[in-house]
């Protein structure tokens, strides 16, 4: 009886210690972040985390946020680095990925076409060791024959060259076939007939418009000329007047390219306020030991308020693996007066701690998008 009692006590003690150890371990301590993903796993994760595609009234071929680099120095000051990056929309994400240097990135969009565009970008990165080759393949423009660009050629030189001349139709046709093949065979991502048409529509648009391509609203409202061109976005500067796009630096370009080649930039069809996509992303990140460093939302929350689903988004955010340092990057559009909005810009780019956001949600501070972008935000500022 005494031996049995001692054995029982020892068993209870061991069980208690195991439970205490599990409860006191930090988020993800039992999981090691992934070094890479196989193509099959990349494809499976993208498809399984995705929802059915939804509708949005624009073709987001490129960013339309000219002040997107204004928060770069503040990101450095706040030591926003590593971990997981979540973002929405097109190529602006590549610049934030280059600046944050995350271990993994998840790119969300409610429109399936946006995910096809990111698969197109992945294929272009895959076969483009240099920035000049990247732009040549993306725009269906030939590289110079006589004097090739140096690997570290200034961005302005690249933009000047690719602004001239017409697209090469033969190159376009061959490149589109190669992109399709890479997506379906190398990335093991199946494309339906509708997907293939969507992919062709996006790639053809870059061929036809080149560096003049821009954000396009349904029916042409807003029109070309009212939104910045791809060239203007790529040439953008921070508050110190320094170019900072991912194509402005060999190191930034190579970081994004290498993360793509490791299959660690995963596109997901997701509604921010939906019941699957963002929740699945949070579960995946937590399971694999990641916490969110930065979550770029653009101005999506504006539409969540309009559609009266903002509270559902807030609850989805609550389920993400975050820390006290996790940040939102968001855009305050020109419809609201904002002290951080500078002349000659349609919007302001802002930061906010996600923990502060959740406290404000609990306190019912946000009645509309105007409240959201003007309350407890972190304004950009140049380096002291």
C-alpha positions in Angstrom: 0.0 0.0 0.0 2.8 2.4 0.9 4.6 1.6 -2.3 1.5 2.0 -4.4 0.8 5.3 -2.7 4.3 6.6 -3.4 4.0 5.5 -7.0 0.7 7.3 -7.3 2.1 10.5 -5.8 5.1 10.4 -8.1 2.9 9.9 -11.1 0.8 12.9 -10.2 3.9 15.0 -9.7 5.2 14.1 -13.1 1.8 14.8 -14.7 1.7 18.2 -13.0 5.1 19.1 -14.1 4.3 18.2 -17.7 1.1 20.2 -17.7 2.9 23.2 -16.1 5.7 23.0 -18.6 3.3 23.0 -21.6 1.3 25.9 -20.1 4.3 28.0 -19.4 6.0 27.5 -22.7 6.0 30.5 -25.1 3.9 30.4 -28.3 5.5 28.1 -30.8 8.4 27.0 -28.5 7.8 23.4 -29.4 7.9 24.1 -33.1 10.9 25.2 -35.2 10.2 27.7 -38.0 10.4 26.1 -41.5 13.6 26.3 -43.5 11.6 25.8 -46.7 8.6 24.1 -48.1 8.4 21.5 -50.9 6.4 22.5 -54.0 3.7 20.0 -53.1 3.4 21.4 -49.6 3.3 25.0 -50.9 0.5 24.1 -53.3 -1.4 22.2 -50.7 -1.2 24.9 -48.1 -2.2 27.7 -50.5 -5.2 25.7 -51.7 -6.3 24.3 -48.4 -6.2 27.6 -46.5 -8.0 29.5 -49.3 -11.7 30.3 -49.5 -13.8 30.7 -52.6 -12.9 33.9 -54.5 -14.9 37.0 -53.8 -15.6 40.2 -55.7 -13.8 43.5 -55.6 -14.4 46.4 -58.0 -10.9 46.9 -59.2 -7.9 45.3 -60.9 -5.1 45.8 -58.4 -2.3 45.3 -61.0 -0.1 47.6 -58.9 -0.1 49.5 -55.7 -1.8 52.9 -55.7 -0.3 54.0 -52.4 2.5 56.6 -53.1 3.5 57.1 -49.5 4.1 53.3 -48.9 7.8 53.9 -48.1 7.2 56.6 -45.5 7.0 54.1 -42.6 10.3 52.3 -43.5 12.4 54.2 -40.9 9.8 53.7 -38.3 9.7 50.0 -38.9 13.5 50.0 -38.2 13.1 52.1 -35.1 10.5 49.6 -33.8 12.7 46.6 -34.6 10.0 45.0 -36.8 12.0 42.1 -38.2 11.8 38.4 -38.6 8.7 36.3 -37.7 5.8 36.2 -40.1 4.5 38.8 -42.5 0.9 39.0 -43.6 -0.2 41.3 -46.4 -2.8 42.1 -49.0 -2.7 43.3 -52.6 0.1 43.3 -55.2 3.8 44.0 -55.3 3.9 46.5 -52.5 4.1 43.4 -50.3 7.5 42.6 -51.7 9.0 45.9 -50.5 7.6 45.3 -47.0 8.9 41.8 -47.0 12.3 43.1 -48.1 12.3 45.6 -45.2 10.9 43.3 -42.5 13.0 40.3 -43.5 10.4 37.7 -42.3 10.9 34.0 -42.0 7.7 33.4 -43.9 5.1 35.6 -45.7 1.4 35.0 -46.3 -0.3 37.1 -49.0 -4.1 37.4 -48.8 -6.7 38.7 -51.2 -10.4 38.2 -51.6 -10.0 38.0 -55.4 -8.6 34.8 -56.9 -7.1 36.9 -59.8 -4.8 38.5 -57.2 -3.6 35.1 -56.2 -3.0 34.1 -59.8 -1.0 37.4 -60.2 1.2 36.4 -57.2 1.8 32.9 -58.8 2.8 34.8 -62.0 5.3 36.9 -59.9 6.6 33.7 -58.3 7.3 32.2 -61.7 9.0 35.4 -62.8 11.2 35.6 -59.7 12.0 31.9 -60.1 13.8 32.3 -63.4 15.1 35.9 -63.0 18.5 36.1 -61.2 18.7 39.8 -61.7 16.4 42.8 -61.5 16.8 43.5 -65.2 15.8 40.0 -66.1 12.9 40.3 -63.8 11.5 43.4 -65.5 12.3 42.0 -68.9 10.2 38.9 -68.3 7.4 40.7 -66.4 6.9 43.3 -69.1 7.8 41.1 -72.2 10.5 43.7 -73.2 13.9 42.4 -74.5 17.1 43.0 -72.6 19.7 45.2 -74.3 21.8 43.2 -76.7 25.0 45.3 -76.9 25.6 46.4 -73.3 23.9 44.3 -70.7 23.0 45.8 -67.3 25.3 45.3 -64.4 23.7 43.3 -61.5 23.8 46.5 -59.4 22.6 48.9 -62.1 20.7 51.9 -60.6 16.9 51.5 -60.6 16.4 54.7 -62.5 18.5 53.3 -65.4 16.4 50.2 -65.5 13.2 52.2 -65.5 14.4 54.5 -68.2 15.4 51.6 -70.4 12.2 49.6 -69.9 10.0 52.7 -70.5 11.2 52.6 -74.1 10.2 50.4 -77.0 7.4 48.0 -77.6 6.8 44.5 -76.1 8.1 41.5 -78.0 5.1 39.4 -79.1 7.1 36.2 -79.5 8.7 36.6 -76.1 5.3 37.2 -74.6 3.9 34.0 -76.0 6.9 31.9 -75.0 7.1 33.5 -71.5 3.4 33.0 -70.8 3.8 29.3 -71.7 6.8 29.1 -69.4 5.0 30.8 -66.6 2.0 28.4 -66.9 4.4 25.4 -67.0 6.3 26.6 -63.9 3.1 27.1 -61.9 1.6 23.8 -62.8 4.7 21.6 -62.9 7.4 23.1 -60.8 5.0 24.7 -58.2 2.5 21.8 -58.5 -0.4 24.3 -58.5 -3.3 23.1 -60.7 -4.9 25.8 -62.9 -8.4 25.5 -64.1 -9.5 26.9 -67.5 -10.8 30.0 -65.7 -7.5 30.3 -63.8 -5.5 30.1 -67.1 -7.7 32.9 -68.6 -7.2 35.0 -65.5 -3.4 34.5 -65.6 -3.3 35.4 -69.3 -5.4 38.5 -68.6 -2.9 39.7 -66.0 0.2 39.0 -67.9 -1.2 40.5 -71.1 -2.0 43.7 -69.2 1.6 44.0 -68.1 2.7 43.4 -71.8 0.3 46.0 -73.2 0.9 48.7 -70.7 4.4 48.1 -69.5 5.6 50.4 -66.8 2.6 52.6 -67.4 0.2 50.0 -65.9 -1.7 51.1 -62.8 -4.5 50.3 -60.4 -7.7 50.2 -62.4 -11.2 50.6 -61.1 -14.2 48.9 -62.7 -15.5 50.7 -65.7 -12.4 52.8 -65.9 -13.6 55.1 -63.1 -10.6 57.0 -61.7 -8.9 56.1 -64.9 -5.4 55.8 -65.9 -3.6 59.0 -65.0 -5.4 59.5 -61.7 -3.6 56.7 -60.1 0.2 56.3 -60.0 1.8 54.2 -62.7 3.9 51.1 -61.9 7.0 53.2 -62.8 6.1 55.9 -60.3 5.5 53.3 -57.6 8.9 51.6 -58.3 10.7 54.9 -58.2 9.1 56.0 -54.9 11.1 57.4 -52.0 11.0 57.4 -48.3 10.8 60.6 -46.1 14.5 61.0 -46.5 14.3 61.1 -50.3 15.8 57.6 -50.7 14.5 55.0 -53.1 13.4 51.9 -51.2 11.3 49.7 -53.5 12.4 46.0 -53.5 13.8 46.6 -57.0 16.0 49.5 -55.8 18.4 47.2 -54.1 20.1 44.0 -55.2 20.0 42.8 -51.6 16.3 43.4 -51.2 15.5 41.8 -54.5 17.5 38.7 -53.7 15.9 38.4 -50.3 12.4 38.3 -51.8 13.6 36.0 -54.6 15.2 33.5 -52.2 12.1 33.5 -50.0 10.0 32.7 -53.1 12.4 30.0 -54.1 12.1 28.4 -50.6 8.3 28.4 -51.2 7.9 30.6 -48.1 5.7 33.3 -49.7 2.3 31.7 -49.8 -0.7 33.3 -51.6 -4.1 32.6 -50.1 -7.6 33.6 -51.2 -9.1 35.0 -48.1 -11.8 37.4 -46.9 -10.4 39.3 -43.9 -13.8 38.9 -42.2 -14.4 35.4 -43.5 -14.7 32.1 -41.5 -11.8 30.3 -43.0 -8.8 32.0 -44.7 -7.4 34.3 -42.1 -8.2 31.8 -39.3 -6.4 29.0 -41.2 -3.4 31.3 -41.6 -3.3 32.0 -37.9 -3.5 28.3 -37.1 -0.7 27.4 -39.5 1.6 30.1 -38.1 1.0 29.1 -34.5 1.5 25.4 -35.3 4.9 26.1 -36.9 6.2 28.5 -34.2 5.7 31.8 -35.9 4.4 35.1 -34.5 3.2 38.0 -36.6 5.7 40.8 -37.0 3.7 42.9 -39.5 0.2 42.7 -41.0 -0.3 45.1 -44.0 -4.0 45.7 -44.4 -3.9 48.6 -46.9 -7.4 50.2 -46.6 -9.4 47.0 -46.6 -10.8 47.8 -43.2 -12.6 50.8 -44.9 -14.7 48.2 -46.9 -15.2 46.0 -43.8 -16.9 48.9 -42.1 -19.0 49.7 -45.1 -20.1 46.0 -45.3 -20.7 45.9 -41.5 -18.3 43.0 -41.0 -15.4 44.8 -39.2 -16.2 43.1 -35.9 -15.7 39.7 -37.6 -12.3 40.8 -38.8 -11.3 42.0 -35.3 -12.2 38.5 -34.0 -10.1 36.9 -36.7 -7.2 39.1 -35.7 -7.6 38.1 -32.1 -6.9 34.5 -33.1 -3.5 35.3 -34.7 -0.3 34.5 -32.9 0.9 38.0 -31.9 3.3 39.6 -29.5 3.4 43.0 -27.8 5.5 44.2 -30.8 3.2 43.0 -33.7 2.2 45.8 -36.0 -0.4 46.7 -38.5 0.6 48.7 -41.6 -2.4 50.4 -43.0 -3.4 53.1 -45.5 -5.6 56.1 -44.6 -7.2 57.2 -47.8 -7.8 60.7 -48.9 -11.5 60.7 -48.0 -10.4 61.4 -44.4 -8.4 64.5 -43.4 -5.3 63.1 -41.7 -2.3 65.0 -40.0 0.1 62.4 -41.4 -1.0 62.9 -45.0 1.6 64.9 -47.0 1.1 67.1 -50.0 0.9 65.4 -53.4 -0.2 62.1 -51.8 -3.7 60.6 -52.0 -3.2 58.8 -48.7 -1.1 58.3 -45.6 0.7 55.1 -44.5 0.5 54.4 -40.8 1.5 51.9 -38.2 -0.4 50.6 -35.1 0.4 48.0 -32.5 -2.0 45.1 -32.9 -2.4 44.8 -29.1 -3.5 48.4 -28.9 -6.0 47.8 -31.8 -7.6 44.9 -29.8 -7.9 47.0 -26.7 -9.6 49.7 -28.7 -11.9 47.1 -30.2 -12.9 45.9 -26.7 -13.5 49.5 -25.6 -15.7 50.1 -28.7 -13.5 53.0 -29.8 -13.9 52.4 -33.6 -17.3 53.4 -35.0 -16.0 53.8 -38.6 -12.8 53.7 -40.6 -12.1 57.4 -39.8 -11.9 56.5 -36.1 -9.6 53.6 -36.9 -7.0 55.6 -38.8 -7.0 58.6 -36.5 -6.8 56.8 -33.1 -3.7 55.5 -31.5 -1.7 55.3 -34.7 2.0 55.5 -35.1 2.9 58.2 -37.6 5.8 57.9 -40.0 8.8 60.1 -39.5 12.2 60.5 -41.1 15.4 59.2 -39.5 16.6 61.7 -36.8 
